[in-house]
Amino acid sequence: MTTDRAEAAESAAGPPRIDAHHHVWDLSVRDQPWTRDLPVLRRDFTMTDLAPQLDAHGIDATVVVETVNSADETVELLRLHARDARVAGVVGWADLTVPDLADVLDRLRAAEGGTGLAGLRHQVQREPAGAAEGDWLLRPDVAAGLDVLGDRGLVFDLIVTAAQLPSAIEAVRRHAGTSFVLDHAGKPPVAAGAIEPWATHIAELAALPNVAVKFSGLLTEAGDGQRDAEHLLPYARPLLEGFGARRLMFGSDWPVCTLAADYGHTLSIMAELLETLDDADRAAVYGGTANRWYGLAARSGAAA
């Protein structure tokens, strides 16, 4: 979770401002089936599109995250890390259930841009629902893969629904040697105006020291008339109180955030939700936590 180099970089110059969660894709290279009913997202999104937003809002580096369960996409994202200094880290995909996962990870690390591999993610939210919803995380073959990630010093990003949080809690508890990041705050039911049992599950997860959370996706979970700080603050408080700034990281979730707000508005709402924090805590949320948790300073000069 913490590297000496990352700590030294923070001490020397303060942490960079990092967007810890965004995506890129080229539909001519790979379809994104989940966008077919989302016309706003049914086009290419590249770092060239994102760069002006980063410049306008003083974001120094980013973490690019997988969108589909594709090993080829991971190779492409690592290549992007090698060629674009802004991309400080990659959360890709590999099949956690294969017995030779350690070899797979070694090959990824040896590929172009492989030093940028910060972690993996699997689309758990898209696993079949039913009586055992969320139990993918607790399968023995998945458990073995999570242990390999811990041995290799890589993070596992949890993309789960609010209903799947109990399984996520159990997985984090069982794998104390692996670092986890909960994406999009566990997708709280903002549109429904509900906070429980999500808030209780967040408190249970926050009690485990090997998991951090991304302060991202809240606007997308909100409904019409709810995309303001007043409606989102009840969901921000459990995150701030449970995890604290050193286990909380900002992520725009661009371009998915554009379903609800542009990049600037996303940052503006974030600033309102964090206005009670002091400078040191805000610096942690806007970069320090991601830098340490993903070991970005050890992976790329962009985050040093």
C-alpha positions in Angstrom: 0.0 0.0 0.0 2.9 2.3 0.8 6.3 2.6 -0.9 9.4 4.3 0.4 9.7 6.1 -2.9 6.2 7.4 -2.8 6.6 8.7 0.7 9.8 10.4 -0.2 8.3 12.1 -3.2 5.5 13.5 -1.0 7.9 14.7 1.6 10.1 16.4 -1.0 7.5 18.3 -3.1 4.0 17.4 -1.9 1.8 15.0 -3.8 0.7 15.6 -7.4 -2.9 16.2 -8.3 -4.1 12.8 -9.6 -7.3 11.7 -11.2 -7.4 8.1 -9.9 -10.1 6.8 -12.2 -10.8 7.4 -15.8 -11.3 5.4 -19.0 -10.3 5.6 -22.7 -11.5 3.6 -25.6 -11.6 3.4 -29.4 -14.7 1.7 -30.8 -12.9 0.8 -34.0 -10.5 -1.3 -31.9 -12.9 -2.8 -29.4 -16.6 -2.5 -28.9 -17.9 -1.3 -25.5 -21.2 -3.2 -25.4 -22.3 -1.5 -22.2 -22.5 1.8 -24.1 -25.0 0.7 -26.7 -28.0 2.3 -24.9 -25.9 5.3 -23.8 -25.6 7.5 -26.8 -23.5 10.1 -25.0 -20.8 7.5 -24.5 -21.2 5.8 -27.9 -18.0 7.3 -29.5 -14.3 7.2 -29.0 -12.7 8.8 -25.9 -9.0 9.3 -25.9 -6.3 11.0 -23.9 -6.3 13.8 -26.5 -9.9 14.4 -25.5 -9.1 14.4 -21.8 -5.9 16.4 -21.8 -7.6 19.9 -22.1 -9.7 19.0 -19.0 -6.7 18.0 -17.1 -4.8 21.2 -18.0 -7.8 23.4 -17.2 -8.2 21.9 -13.7 -4.6 21.4 -12.7 -4.5 17.6 -12.8 -1.0 16.4 -13.1 -1.4 12.6 -13.6 -4.0 9.9 -14.0 -4.8 6.3 -13.4 -6.6 4.7 -16.4 -8.9 1.8 -15.6 -10.2 -1.1 -17.7 -13.7 -1.1 -19.1 -14.2 -4.7 -20.3 -12.8 -8.0 -19.2 -10.1 -8.1 -21.9 -6.4 -9.0 -21.7 -5.8 -7.2 -24.9 -7.2 -3.9 -23.5 -4.7 -4.2 -20.6 -1.8 -4.5 -23.0 -3.0 -1.4 -24.8 -3.4 0.6 -21.6 0.1 -0.3 -20.5 1.3 0.9 -23.9 -0.5 4.1 -23.3 1.3 4.5 -20.0 4.6 4.1 -21.8 3.8 6.8 -24.4 1.8 9.3 -22.4 3.6 10.8 -19.3 0.2 11.8 -17.8 -0.8 8.1 -17.3 0.9 7.3 -14.1 -0.7 3.9 -13.6 -2.9 1.3 -15.1 -5.6 -0.8 -13.5 -6.1 -3.5 -16.1 -7.7 -6.9 -16.3 -6.4 -10.5 -16.2 -8.2 -13.7 -15.5 -7.8 -14.1 -11.7 -8.9 -17.7 -11.9 -6.1 -19.1 -14.0 -3.5 -21.3 -12.1 -0.6 -19.5 -13.8 -1.7 -15.9 -12.9 1.8 -15.1 -11.5 3.3 -15.9 -14.9 0.6 -13.8 -16.6 1.4 -10.8 -14.4 5.1 -11.2 -15.0 4.5 -11.2 -18.7 2.4 -8.0 -18.4 5.1 -6.3 -16.4 7.7 -7.3 -19.0 5.6 -5.8 -21.8 5.9 -2.2 -23.1 4.7 0.0 -20.3 4.5 -2.9 -17.9 6.0 -1.0 -15.0 2.7 1.0 -15.0 0.7 -2.0 -13.9 -0.8 -0.9 -10.6 -3.6 -3.4 -10.2 -6.4 -5.4 -11.7 -10.1 -5.1 -11.9 -12.9 -7.5 -12.8 -16.4 -6.5 -13.7 -17.9 -8.1 -10.6 -21.0 -5.8 -11.0 -21.8 -7.7 -14.2 -21.5 -11.2 -12.7 -24.9 -13.0 -12.8 -27.3 -12.0 -10.0 -29.4 -14.4 -8.1 -29.3 -16.3 -4.8 -25.5 -16.0 -4.6 -25.2 -12.5 -6.0 -21.7 -11.2 -5.4 -20.2 -14.5 -4.5 -17.8 -14.4 -7.4 -15.4 -12.7 -5.1 -15.6 -15.6 -2.6 -14.9 -18.5 -5.1 -11.8 -20.5 -4.3 -10.2 -19.8 -7.7 -10.8 -16.1 -7.3 -9.4 -16.2 -3.8 -6.2 -17.8 -5.0 -5.9 -15.0 -7.6 -6.4 -12.3 -5.0 -3.6 -13.8 -3.0 -1.3 -13.8 -6.0 -2.0 -10.1 -6.5 -1.0 -9.4 -2.9 2.2 -11.4 -3.3 3.0 -9.3 -6.4 2.2 -6.0 -4.6 -0.7 -5.2 -6.9 -4.1 -3.7 -6.0 -7.5 -5.1 -6.7 -10.2 -2.6 -7.6 -13.7 -3.6 -6.5 -16.4 -2.6 -8.9 -19.5 -3.9 -7.2 -23.1 -2.8 -6.6 -24.3 -1.8 -3.2 -26.0 -5.2 -2.9 -22.6 -6.9 -3.4 -20.9 -5.0 -0.6 -21.2 -7.8 1.9 -19.2 -10.1 -0.4 -16.7 -7.4 -0.9 -16.3 -6.9 2.9 -15.7 -10.7 3.3 -13.2 -10.8 0.5 -11.2 -7.9 1.9 -11.3 -9.5 5.4 -10.1 -12.9 4.0 -7.2 -11.4 2.1 -5.4 -9.2 4.6 -2.2 -9.3 2.5 -3.8 -7.8 -0.6 -4.7 -4.1 -1.0 -8.1 -3.2 -2.4 -9.8 -0.1 -3.7 -13.6 0.3 -3.7 -14.6 2.0 -6.9 -17.4 4.6 -7.0 -18.0 4.4 -3.2 -19.7 1.1 -3.7 -22.5 2.7 -5.8 -24.8 4.1 -3.1 -28.5 4.3 -4.0 -28.5 8.0 -4.3 -31.4 8.1 -6.9 -33.6 6.1 -4.5 -32.8 8.5 -1.7 -31.8 5.5 0.5 -28.6 5.4 2.6 -29.0 2.0 4.5 -27.7 -0.6 4.4 -25.1 1.0 2.2 -23.8 3.3 5.0 -23.5 0.4 7.5 -21.6 -1.7 4.9 -19.3 1.2 4.2 -18.5 1.5 8.0 -17.7 -2.3 8.1 -15.4 -2.0 5.1 -13.7 1.1 6.5 -12.8 -0.9 9.6 -10.5 -3.1 7.5 -7.1 -1.4 7.0 -6.3 -3.0 3.6 -9.0 -1.1 1.6 -9.3 2.4 0.3 -12.2 4.0 -1.6 -12.6 6.2 -4.6 -14.6 9.3 -4.2 -16.1 8.9 -7.6 -19.3 8.1 -9.4 -21.7 9.8 -6.9 -23.1 12.2 -9.5 -23.8 9.3 -11.9 -25.7 7.5 -9.2 -27.8 10.6 -8.5 -31.1 11.3 -10.2 -32.4 14.4 -11.8 -32.5 17.3 -9.3 -30.0 15.5 -7.0 -26.7 16.3 -8.6 -25.6 18.9 -6.1 -23.6 18.9 -2.9 -26.8 19.1 -0.7 -28.1 15.8 -1.9 -24.7 14.1 -2.1 -23.3 15.2 1.3 -25.2 12.4 3.3 -23.2 9.9 1.2 -19.9 11.8 1.4 -20.0 11.9 5.2 -19.8 8.1 5.8 -16.8 7.9 3.4 -15.0 10.8 5.1 -15.7 9.6 8.6 -15.0 6.0 7.9 -12.0 6.0 5.7 -10.4 9.4 6.4 -8.4 11.4 3.8 -5.5 9.0 3.7 -7.7 6.2 2.4 -9.9 8.3 0.1 -9.0 9.3 -3.5 -10.6 11.5 -6.1 -11.6 9.9 -9.4 -13.6 11.7 -12.1 -14.8 8.5 -13.8 -14.5 10.4 -17.1 -16.1 10.0 -19.6 -18.8 8.1 -17.7 -19.3 11.1 -15.5 -20.5 13.1 -18.6 -23.8 11.2 -18.3 -24.4 13.5 -15.3 -21.9 16.4 -15.5 -18.9 17.6 -17.4 -15.4 17.3 -15.9 -15.4 20.8 -14.4 -18.7 20.4 -12.7 -17.6 17.0 -11.3 -14.6 18.7 -9.7 -16.7 21.6 -8.5 -19.1 19.3 -6.6 -16.1 17.4 -5.2 -14.7 20.6 -3.9 -17.9 21.5 -2.1 -18.1 18.0 -0.5 -14.5 18.4 0.8 -14.7 22.0 1.9 -14.4 21.1 5.6 -11.1 19.3 5.1 -7.8 21.1 5.8 -5.1 21.6 3.1 -3.2 18.4 4.0 -6.3 16.2 3.9 -7.5 17.7 0.6 -4.0 17.1 -0.8 -4.4 13.4 0.2 -7.7 13.0 -1.5 -6.6 14.8 -4.7 -3.4 12.8 -5.1 -1.6 11.6 -2.0 -3.7 8.6 -1.4 -3.7 7.4 -5.0 0.1 8.0 -5.2 0.8 5.8 -2.1 -1.9 3.2 -2.5 -1.0 2.4 -6.2 2.7 3.1 -5.7 2.6 5.6 -8.6 5.9 7.4 -7.9 7.6 4.0 -8.3 5.9 3.4 -11.6 6.1 6.6 -13.4 8.0 9.9 -13.4 4.6 11.6 -14.0 3.7 11.0 -10.4 7.0 11.8 -8.8 
